[in-house]
Amino acid sequence: MPVPLTIVIPTYNEEVNLPHALESVKGWADQIIVVDSFSTDKTVEVAKSYGVEVEQHAYENMAAQRMWGMNHPSIKYEWVFHLDADEQVSAELKKEIADILPNVSENIAGFTMRRKHIFMGRWMKHGGDYLRFLRLVKKNRTRIIKTTLLNEHTIVDGDVKSLRHELLHINNKTLTEWIERQNKGSVKYVLKIFQENENFNPPSLKSGEQEERPLRTWVNYRLYARLPLWLRPFARFIGNYFLRCGFLDGWQGFIYHTVNDFLYPFFVYAKYKELCQNEQARKFAEESKWR
């Protein structure tokens, strides 16, 4: 019997990753919805070949995309699992969720799980990347907001429990494609800083609400976001690669942390300096498409 929950998968040009995500949940979840932001590859065809529901919605940011999908009128169940196209639900996690949901108490509004990131064939066990994410939630008691770093942050009204087993994060695209994603993402982040400045106030919680990764959120808002842009690449790389022992994850860890923790914030610094003095660069950033 399929588990009575809805899986929502946001996509854009994910024809390479999406089959792996869908294979991991087909026949397990009773409802799967792909929320596509007008892909130009075969993402929609892949989704339809699995017989899942496909909805199109223009991309603003990931928080808005997840909220739109979670609140879509076709959602059948109160429990929603937010899955990315480059993620897979392990067999152990599926069994754990199937066993827990029928007997979950009313006061519980969400479950966290660790995400096991496999990068270039190796688990990024160290370096601060083995995090807990709040992905299984009650839709009517959940809000997802955009953070100061243009990521999404999940907040639920109620208690949060932890699951033992892991979500798998395996990007099957090439290293070149991943670096290009970092490059494009940095353009949008720089434009936000240039136009709006950064908001240093952490998410405001209402009575009874809980957020995912509160310590990391505090560090991002109170410490990292307040650093000068030129200092962020060094702080992030030294913190994750050395202090959090990312060097223990071999040459894959070195590549991952160099690109993700040093080059990305360096791109942000360099492009911000360019935007401050170059009107053509500002026009390019405004017209560039993150999706």
N, C-alpha and C positions, 0 to 999 in steps of 0.2 A: 504493500500500500504506500503510495506517495505521501510524503510528509506535508501536512496542511500549512504551508507557508509560501510566500511569494518571493522569488529572487528577482532583483532589479540589477541589470547590467548596463552601465553607460558605455557607449562606444563611439569611436571615430576612427575610421581606417584601421580596423582591428581584424582583418581577414586572416592574419597569421595566428594571432593569439586566441581569438574567439572560439574556434573549434575545441581547443583544450579546456577552456572554461565550461563550455556547454556539455562536453563529454563527462566532466566531473560531477554534473548535477542532473543530467537527464535521467528520468525515471525515478529520481529521488524527491525532488520538490514538485508539488502539484501544479505550481504556476511559475513560469519564467517569462520575464518581460525584458526585452532589449530596448533601451532608450538611445537611439542613434541621433547624432547631431550632423546629419546629412553627409555621410561618408561618400568619398569618391572612388573607393575600391569596391570589393565584393562583400563587404561586411554584412549588408542587408540580405544578400543572397544566401550567405552562410547561415545567418540566423533563421531565415525562413526554411532552409533545408532541414533544420532540426525541429520544425513545427512549432517554434515559440512565437509569442506575440511581439511585434515590432512597432514601436512608436517613434515618430520623428519630432525632435525638439531642438531649436537653435541653442547653441552652447553659449552660456555667459560665464560660468565658473562651475567647478565640480560640485560645490555645495548646492547651488541652485538646480543643477541637473539632477542630483540625487533627490532633492525635495520634490521636484516636479514628478519624477518617476514614482516616488513613494506615495504621492497624493493623487495619482492618476485614477480616474473613476473606475477603471477596469480591475483595480487591485481587489483580489478576492479575500485575502486573509489579514488579520491584525498583525501577525508576525511577518516582518520583512527582512530579508537578508540582502545587504548591499555587497555585491560582488563586482570586482573590476574584471575587465576582459583578460588581463594578464595574471589572473589569480585562479586557483583551483581549490575546491573543497576536498580535503583528504577523506579517505574512507573512514578513518577513525573519528574525524570531526562530524561526518554525516551521521554515524551511528550514535554519537554522544547527543547530538541535537535531537535526533528522532526519539531517543529514550527520555530526554528531559522535557520537551515541549508539552506532551499530554498532561503532565502533572505539575506544571509551573504555577507558582502562587500568583495571585492577582497583583500583589504589590511590586512584582519584578517587571521592569520596563525594558531591560536590555541585557545582553550578554557580551562580554569581551572575549577575544581570543588572540593568541599570539600569531603573528604572521612570519612564516619562515621564508626568507628571501633567498632564492637561489640565483646567483649572478655568475654567468659564464661557467656554469656547471658546479659552482661551489656555494655552500650555505654561508651567508654572511652572519655568522653566529655572534660576532663581536662588533665593536664600533658603534653601539647604540642603535642598531637597526632591527634588533629582535624585539619588536614592540607589541603592545596589546592594542587592538583596535575594537571599537564598539560598532559591530556590523550587524548583529542580529537584534532587532529592536521592534517594539510595538509602535506602529506607524502613527497612531493618534496621540502618543505621548513622547514624540521625538521631534526635535528641530535640528537642522544641520546648517551651520553658519560658515561663512568665509573668514579665514583667519588673516592676520597681518602679513603672513608669508604666502597668501593666495592658495593655501590648502583648505581642506574642509575640516570642521570640528563638530562632532556629534554630541548632543546634549539630550538627556532623557529625564522625564518627570517620573521618578520612582527609583526602586532599588536596582542595582547592577550586580550581576553575578559573573564569575569567571569560568570559562570552559577550559578543560585540560588540554585538548588537542588543537592542532595548528591548521591555519589557513596557509596555503602555499602560494608564493609569489614567484612566478617564473615567466620572465619576458622572453618570448621566442624570436623577437626581432633582433636585428644585428646591432653591434656596438655603434656603428655609424648612425643608425636610426635613433638610437637612444641619445647620443650626443646631440644630434640635431633637435631632438625634443627639448633637451636642456637649453639649447641655444634659443629656440623659439619662446620657451617659457620665460626666460630671463628678459626678453624684450617686453612682454606684457607686465612683468613685475616692475621693471624700471619705469615704464610709462605710468604705472599707478603711483609710484613714489614721486615722480616728477609732477604729476597733475594734482594729487590729493595729499601727498605726504603720507607717513605711516601712522597708523593708530596704535598707540602704545598701551591701550587699555585692554586687559584680558576680557574674555566673554563674561557678561553679567548673568548670574544665575538667579533664577526665581526660587522661592521656597520649595524644597522637595526635589529640586533638579540636581543631577549629577553629570559630570563631563568626563570624557575619555582623556587619559593621560594628563591629569592636572599638574603634575610636577613639570613635565615637558612644556606644557602651555605657559606656566609661570616663567620658566627659563627663556622661552622664545620671546615673550612680551617684555619681561622686566629686565632681561640682560641682553640677549642677542640682538633684538630689534633696536636697542638703544646704542649699539656700537656704531662707530663711523663705518661707512661702506667699505673703505679701503682695508679696515681691520678684520672684517667678517671672514674672508677666505682663510686667513691664518688661524683665527679663533676656532672656526668650525673644523678645519682639517686637523689641527693639533688636538682639539678636544676629542674627536671621534677616532682618528687614526692612532694616536699615541695614548691619550689618557683612558680611552675606552677600549684600547687594545685591538683596534681594527687591523693592525699589522699581523695579528695571529691568523688572519684569513688568507694568507699567501699572496701570490701575485694578483689574484682576482680582487682581493681586498684593497691592494694598493691602487689598482686601476679604478675601482669603484669609488673609493674615498677621494682620490685625486680629482676625478671628474665631478662627482656629486657634491663634495664638501669644499673643494678649493676652486675648481674652474667655474662652476655655476655662480657662486657669489662674486668671483672675479669678473665674470661677464657682466653681472649686475653693476658693479662699480665702474667698469670701463664704459659701458653703454650709458650710464647715468652722466658721466663726465661729457660724453659726446652729445647727449641730448641738451645739456646746458649751453652748448656753444654752437650747435649745428641744427638749423631749421629743417634741413633735408632729412636728418636722422629722426627728428620728431615726427615728420610727416610719414616716414617709413614705419615707425613704431605704431602710429595711429591707424595705419592702413593694413598692417600685418595681421595675419590670421593665426590665432593660437590653435584653432580647430580648422 
